[in-house]
Amino acid sequence: MNTTQDDDARRGIAQTITRYLANHPNAADTVDGIAAYWLTEIEESAAMFRIDHIQRALDQLVRQGVLTTCMLPGGHVLYRKPPVPQERA
């Protein structure tokens, strides 16, 4: 893929992840789980996306505050929506 195709793939992946989270706000998974389950909404096969494209999309969403990370035992990273702050009464 060239740079434009890479950017398009990253954008498409990020949009699909954002839509998935809108429908599943408590979802949390690793990059491999996201590739296997969250990206199945994309009409084309999710297998066409390289893990590095998915990782770049996840990194972008973390920078934007759409996702947060949690380190799991064994070094795997869990991605999820940030917790919603509780209002004080």
Secondary structure, DSSP 8 states (H G I E B T S, - for coil): --HHHHHHHHHHHHHHHHHHHHH-TT-EE-HHHHHHHGGGGSSS-GGGS-HHHHHHHHHHHHHTTS-EEEE-TTS-EEEE---------
